[in-house]
Amino acid sequence: MAILGIESVVYGVEDMALCNRFWDDYGLTRLDGPEDGSVWGFPSGSRLIMRPIDDPELPPAYFPGSGARETFLGVDTAENLEILVRRLKVDREVRRDTDGTAHFVDPDGNPMALRVWNKRPVLCRPDPVNAPDFIQRLNQHRKWRTRARPKTINHIVYFSDDYVATYEFYRDRLGFTMSDHSKANGIFARADGTYEHHTIFWLTTQHKGTKGKRGYAHIAFGLEDIDEVMVGANYMQDKGWSHERPFAAALNRHRISSAMYYYFPCPAGGDAEYHADTDYLDDGWVPRVWEMAFGGALWQTDSPGFFGQRGITWDVKMDADEASLEEYRGFGKTPSGDAGSIY
């Protein structure tokens, strides 16, 4: 075990007040932070750090506007951190802070960092689910919720010009494991010290809606159950935040990871995803390769683009040896009938 997940994400934002209102409504807890910025915390110990877009302490901008400027991956021990740094130094510069944090740039140009992290356990007790002839909650009422309170940073999604090469970098240098491959779309990969279906998803820049994109696409926050997703979504809409975004339904479930999700466009950049009931994996999991549209969604409340069309090919196969990657190495063509990606 080495990388435990996402320890923190640092944003450069154009409208600090608007971002602070968004994260407060979203259910995050504000911590003490810099006078001209803000820090938001999670029960797991992860953090979101907001800084003005022109803050000189931020890494140089590599995309226009607000967005995630650096992602910190948490490592379990100082010894494992040094092992990972040695692997990175084979072909790239690694800058160290006085506390040992190691900064580097990945193959897509994304500033990343590694630091030792004392990740905190998160206590979740979702209510049992009843069904006809399968009574799991007898003489017991479900808990009532008034707000969503995200527990973890579940995963982050980055745009990638060559998603196969980028995944292989994270696999060979940082110990990531492929969970699933969405053909002509991207790779879901899990850090070796966590059970979430994926820690990072690399989304191709070869779709009509992603060409030329840089940086991150969205970040997902883990909730306890589906009820918390819905009460959070309703609360956000009551506060005036729009859930409308291209190529994705408001409420849906990914077929690939089984996760229930709800996206909101975020003033800090990209999207913020409420996320619950995902698959959890260990080293006994066998990766799969999916036809893109089939893997994208199980059902949708609204169905834009080809995701709402009938006749999608039911195509999923086991891919234990990652053989599917070879066809998409250096992938640079737009699939026919493309309508973008919901990830």
Residue pairs with C-beta under 8 A, 6 or more apart in sequence:
1 76
1 80
1 192
1 193
2 75
2 76
2 77
2 80
2 83
2 84
2 174
2 175
2 191
2 192
2 193
3 73
3 74
3 75
3 76
3 84
3 114
3 174
3 175
3 176
3 191
3 192
3 193
3 194
3 199
4 74
4 75
4 76
4 117
4 119
4 191
4 193
4 194
5 44
5 46
5 73
5 74
5 119
5 152
5 153
5 191
5 193
5 194
5 196
5 199
6 46
6 71
6 72
6 73
6 74
6 153
6 155
6 156
6 199
7 45
7 46
7 47
7 72
7 73
7 74
7 115
7 117
7 119
8 46
8 47
8 48
8 49
8 71
8 72
9 47
9 48
9 49
9 68
9 70
9 71
9 72
9 153
9 156
9 219
10 49
10 51
10 58
10 68
10 69
10 70
10 71
10 72
11 19
11 48
11 49
11 50
11 51
11 66
11 67
11 68
11 69
11 268
11 269
12 51
12 52
12 53
12 54
12 55
12 58
12 61
12 66
12 67
12 69
13 19
13 50
13 51
13 52
13 53
13 66
13 267
13 268
13 269
14 53
14 65
14 66
15 66
15 267
16 36
16 37
16 38
16 50
16 52
18 267
19 38
19 50
19 66
19 266
19 267
19 268
20 30
20 38
20 50
22 241
22 266
22 267
22 268
22 272
23 30
23 38
23 40
23 48
23 50
23 268
24 30
25 235
25 236
25 239
25 241
26 148
26 150
26 221
26 232
26 236
26 264
26 272
27 147
27 148
27 149
27 150
27 232
27 235
28 40
28 41
28 42
28 48
28 150
29 40
29 41
29 42
29 149
30 38
30 39
30 40
30 41
31 39
31 40
31 41
31 47
32 39
33 39
33 49
33 50
34 51
36 51
36 52
36 55
37 49
37 50
37 51
37 52
37 55
38 49
38 50
39 47
39 48
39 49
39 50
40 47
40 48
40 49
40 50
41 47
42 150
42 151
42 152
42 153
42 221
43 120
43 122
43 123
43 151
43 152
44 119
44 120
44 122
44 151
44 152
44 153
45 117
45 118
45 119
45 120
46 74
46 152
46 153
48 153
48 268
50 268
51 57
51 58
51 69
53 61
53 65
53 66
58 69
58 70
59 69
59 70
59 103
59 111
61 69
62 109
62 110
62 111
62 214
62 215
63 213
63 214
63 215
65 269
66 267
66 268
66 269
67 215
67 216
67 268
67 269
67 270
68 156
68 215
68 216
68 219
68 268
68 269
68 270
69 111
70 103
70 111
70 112
70 113
71 110
71 111
71 112
71 113
71 156
71 216
72 101
72 112
72 113
72 114
72 115
73 112
73 113
73 114
73 115
73 174
73 191
73 199
74 115
74 116
74 117
74 119
75 81
75 84
75 114
75 115
75 116
75 117
76 116
76 117
76 119
76 193
77 116
78 100
78 116
81 100
81 102
81 114
81 115
81 116
84 102
84 114
84 173
84 174
84 175
85 94
85 96
85 102
85 114
87 172
87 173
87 174
88 94
88 102
88 104
88 173
88 174
90 173
92 104
92 105
93 104
93 105
94 102
94 103
94 104
95 102
95 103
95 104
96 102
96 103
97 103
99 115
100 115
100 116
101 113
101 114
101 115
102 113
102 114
102 115
103 111
103 112
103 113
104 111
104 112
104 113
104 114
105 111
105 112
106 112
106 166
106 169
106 170
107 162
107 165
107 166
107 169
108 158
108 159
108 160
108 161
108 166
108 202
108 214
109 214
110 158
110 215
110 216
122 151
122 152
124 151
124 224
125 224
126 224
126 225
127 137
127 140
127 142
127 143
127 225
127 227
128 136
128 137
128 140
129 136
129 137
130 136
130 137
142 227
143 227
145 227
145 228
145 231
146 231
146 235
147 231
147 232
147 235
148 223
148 228
148 229
148 231
148 232
148 233
148 235
148 274
149 223
149 228
150 221
150 222
150 223
150 274
151 221
151 222
151 223
151 224
152 196
152 221
152 222
153 219
153 220
153 221
153 222
154 196
154 220
154 221
154 222
154 275
154 278
155 196
155 197
155 198
155 199
155 200
155 201
155 219
155 220
155 275
156 199
156 200
156 201
156 216
156 218
156 219
156 220
157 200
157 201
157 202
157 203
157 216
157 217
157 218
157 219
157 220
157 343
158 166
158 200
158 201
158 202
158 203
158 215
158 216
158 217
159 202
159 203
159 204
159 205
159 210
159 213
159 214
159 215
159 216
159 217
160 166
160 186
160 202
160 203
160 204
160 205
161 205
162 329
162 330
162 331
163 186
163 187
163 202
163 203
163 204
163 328
163 331
164 187
164 325
164 328
164 329
164 330
164 331
165 329
165 330
166 202
167 176
167 178
167 187
167 189
167 202
167 325
168 325
170 176
170 189
170 200
171 177
171 178
171 189
174 191
175 191
175 192
176 189
176 190
176 191
176 192
176 199
176 200
177 189
177 190
177 192
177 283
177 285
177 287
178 187
178 188
178 189
178 287
178 319
178 322
179 188
179 189
179 190
179 197
179 198
179 257
179 281
179 285
179 287
180 187
180 188
180 197
180 198
180 256
180 257
180 287
180 288
180 289
180 290
180 295
181 187
181 188
181 287
181 288
181 289
181 290
181 319
181 322
181 324
181 325
182 188
182 256
182 290
182 292
182 295
182 296
182 343
183 289
183 290
183 291
183 292
183 324
183 327
183 328
184 204
184 206
184 292
184 328
184 331
184 335
185 203
185 204
185 207
185 292
185 295
185 341
185 343
186 201
186 202
186 203
186 204
186 341
186 343
187 201
187 202
187 325
188 197
188 198
188 200
188 201
188 256
188 257
189 198
189 199
189 200
189 201
189 202
190 196
190 197
190 198
190 199
190 281
191 199
191 200
195 280
195 281
195 282
196 222
196 278
196 280
196 281
197 256
197 257
197 258
197 259
197 278
197 279
197 280
197 281
198 257
201 343
203 210
203 217
203 341
203 343
204 210
204 331
204 341
205 211
205 212
205 213
206 331
206 332
206 333
206 334
206 335
207 334
207 335
207 338
207 340
207 341
208 334
208 338
208 339
208 340
209 246
209 247
209 339
209 340
209 341
210 217
210 340
210 341
215 269
215 270
216 269
216 270
217 270
217 271
217 343
218 263
218 266
218 270
218 271
218 272
218 273
218 343
219 270
219 271
219 272
219 273
220 259
220 261
220 273
220 274
220 275
221 272
221 273
221 274
221 275
222 275
222 276
222 278
223 229
223 232
223 274
223 275
223 276
224 276
225 276
225 277
226 260
226 276
226 277
228 274
228 276
229 251
229 260
229 261
229 262
229 274
229 275
229 276
230 251
230 262
232 262
232 274
233 243
233 250
233 251
233 262
233 264
233 274
236 243
236 264
237 243
241 264
242 264
242 265
243 250
243 262
243 263
243 264
243 265
244 250
244 265
245 263
245 265
245 271
246 304
246 340
247 304
247 305
247 307
247 339
247 340
247 341
247 342
248 263
248 304
248 342
249 297
249 300
249 301
249 302
249 303
249 304
249 307
249 342
250 262
250 263
250 301
250 302
251 260
251 261
251 262
251 300
251 301
252 260
252 261
252 262
252 297
252 298
252 299
252 300
252 301
252 342
253 259
253 260
253 261
253 277
253 297
253 298
253 299
254 261
254 295
254 296
254 297
254 298
255 290
255 294
255 295
255 296
255 297
255 298
256 288
256 290
256 295
256 296
257 278
257 279
258 277
258 278
258 279
259 275
259 276
259 277
259 278
259 279
260 275
260 276
260 277
261 273
261 274
261 275
261 276
262 273
262 274
263 271
263 272
263 273
263 274
264 271
264 272
264 273
264 274
265 271
266 272
286 318
286 319
286 320
287 318
287 319
287 320
287 322
288 316
288 317
288 318
288 319
289 316
289 317
289 318
289 319
289 324
290 315
290 316
291 312
291 313
291 314
291 315
291 316
292 335
292 341
293 306
293 307
293 312
293 313
294 312
294 313
294 314
294 315
294 316
295 316
296 307
296 341
296 342
296 343
297 307
297 342
300 307
300 308
302 308
304 339
305 339
305 340
306 312
306 337
306 339
307 339
307 342
317 324
